[in-house]
């Protein structure tokens, strides 16, 4: 089974046992992470419903990418600037695809309130037109 998940503004096609490098996610090495933003899931050529589907992953390491050098120069103006940047990322190992996301009590109450019928709402009485004043 495979899934396409979105994290850090990017999309990844994952299967159980895959290792992926994503934008930094909070968590220590060895801790588990749940990716709930599943865009597509399937098994072979068949697509599955992604309603409430989650992808479980384990954090392998917190690391940094290779250094990117930013060099600016304006010729004949004696202007040179050199700067570097190392982006932080997280290495994840996908442990399982599937399982339902458990609703919290507040989310369940909110869903019940949204599903309640609109009978409790009362219609406002139409406004009466004000009587015109006459000069006597």
Secondary structure, DSSP 8 states (H G I E B T S, - for coil): -EEEEEETTEEEEEETT-EEEEE--S--TT-EEEE--EEEEEETTEEE--TTEEEEEEEEEEEE---EEEEEEETTTTEEEEEEE--EEEEEEEEEEEEE----HHHHHHHHHHHS-GGG----------------
